[in-house]
Amino acid sequence: MVGFDLDETITARWRRRLVGVRPEERRHWRTRTAYYAAVSGLLAQGASGFAWSDVIGAVHPRGCRSTFYEVTGAHAKHSLFGELLAQGDLDAVQLAWCYRRANAVDQLIDEVKVWTYWPYRERWEAAPGPAGPDSADSLVSAVGSWARDHLEVAAALDCAPPVCAVEDQLVLYPGQYSAVSVVWRLTDVIRQATRNVAYC
């Protein structure tokens, strides 16, 4: 049914480039994932509205302000938000508009959502028939499963879905949905899955 290569979405290319094969890329990815794990841990503890200093304090073995701002924020190296802005096509611009954030911590939370969702995306992408990309409902199911397994991360930022899930829907069905409509739909899926989490 689908002729689009999901390995060539903006998010997939961004992640592949960071995970990479060159030692400096692997090192930067390890640094990013240390910050992702710190944020995920803070959210799992029920924290909300925390600051960059809280994230730095939660990073193991240790975090620092300069590294935090290399990972996230307006001048971050290799931010996913920056990748969306750089693409310039209509879907990417709409996605960037949906995911514009007021501060660096919230931008980092969006990337944490992608990081925690990625194994679910890989299973969904590899699944045959109606369990995989050949079915529109299967994406909803994958997002719901992720949200139930990562309640606090999923509920953060008013239940915003992982940007990669929104992008997947847009590229699989080009021209049929707007970024805003997919964000709303998947947000509702996450709200249903996390309805007992207080800050969603």
N, C-alpha and C positions, 0 to 999 in steps of 0.2 A: 504493500500500500504506500509506503513512505520511501521517497528517494533521497531524503536528506541524511547526511552523515552526522550523527549526534556527536561524534568525536571532533567535529569542526565548529561547534558553537563557540561563541566568545568566551564563555566560562570554561569550557573544556580546553581550549587553546591556552588560556591564561593559566590554568592549573598545571597543564602539561609542561609549559615553559618553566614554571617555578619549581616543580618537582624535578624536572630535567635530568640531564646526565652530567653536566659540568659540575665540578665540586662546589663552586661558589653558588650555583643555583640550589643545590641540595642543602647547603648551609643556610641560605636565606629561607628555604622552605622549612627547615627544622626550627629556625627562629620564629617564623610565623606560626607554626603549629604550637610552639610553647605558649605564645600569646593567645592563640585560639583555646588551648586547654585551660589557661588561666580564666578566661572569660566564661567558658563553659562551666568551670567549677564554681565561679561566683554565682552564676545564674542557678546552678543546681542547689546552692545553699540558700536560695531565696532572695538573693541580693537584687535590687533594682535601683536605677538612678545612680549607679556608682561612677566614680571618676577615674581618669587615667592613672592616678596614683594608686588606686585600689587594684587595678589590673597589674601594675608593675609589682606591687607587693605580693601578688598571687602567682607570679611567674617563677618557675623552677628551672634551673637552679637560682637565677636572679634576673630581674628585669631592670631596665633603666629608661629614663625619659626619652633620651635621644633614639634608642632602639624602638620604643613605642611609636614615635612619630615617623620612623622609617617604615614601619609596618602599616600604619593607618593614618588617616588625616589628609588634609589638603595637599601636602607635599610628599606623601608616602611613595616609596618605590614600589611599583608594580601593584597598585591597588586595583581591585576588581571594578570599583566605581570608575576609576580612571580609564580602564580598558573599555568600558561601555561608552564613555564620553568620546573616546578616541575613534570609535568605529564610524560614527556619523550617519549611519542609515536610520531610517525612521523607527524601526523596532528598538534599536539600541538607544536612541535618544529618548524614546518613551520609557524604556526600562530605567535609564539613568534618572529621568524625572521622577519616576515612582520610588526610586531608592535614594534620592538625595536626603542627606542627613544633616542635622544641626551640629553634630559634634563627632569627634574622632572615635569615641567609644561606640557610638551607635553604628558607625560605618564598620567597625571591627565586628560587631555582633552580626551584621549581615554576612560577613565572610565566615564567621563561626557557623552560621546556619548552613552555608554551602559545604563547609568542611564536615559537619556531622551528617549532612544529608548524602554526601557523595557515595558511600557504600550502597545506599538504597537506590540511588540513581544507576549505579553499575549493575545491580541485580535486575532492576527494571529494564534497562537497555538490553541486557543479555537474554531476558526471558522470551520464550517463543510465544507466538499466537496472541490470544487475548490478555495474557499476563504482561506482555511487553508493549513496545511502542506502536504495535498495530492496532491497539485499542485506546480510544480517548479516555476511557474510565480507568485504565491501568495507572496512568500518571497520578490521578486523584488518589488511588489506593496506595501508591508508593509514598506520596506526601503524607497521607493519613497515618501510615505505619511509622514513618519517621517521627511525626509529631507525638504519637503515643509513646514512643521509646525515648524521646528527648523533650519531655513536657515543658520544662522551664526555658530551654533554648527556643523551642518552637513558639512559646507564648510571648517571648520578648518582642519589643517593638510592635505592640498591638497585633501580634500573630502574623506578622509579615512572612510570606513564604520565602524559601530559598530562591534567590534570583535565577539560579540555573534551572529550577523547575518551571518557572515562568517562561524563560527563554526556550526551553524544550517544547513547551506547548506552542509557542509562536512559530518555531521553525518547522515543527511537524505539520502544522496547519496554516501555512502562510496566507495572510490576508483574511483569514476567517475570524480572528480575534484581535482585540487591541491589548496592549500590555496592561492597561488599567483594568480591563474586564477579567483578564486571567489572574491578576493580583487579587482582585475582589473574590473571585471564585475560590482560589486556593486559600485565601485568608479565612474564608468561611469554613473550609474543610479543616483547617487548623483550629479554629475556634471550637468546632464540634469535638475534635479530638482532645482538646486541652481545656474543656469547659470548667473543670474543677480547679484550674490554676488561677489564683486571685487576680494577677495583674494582666490578664489577657482580655 
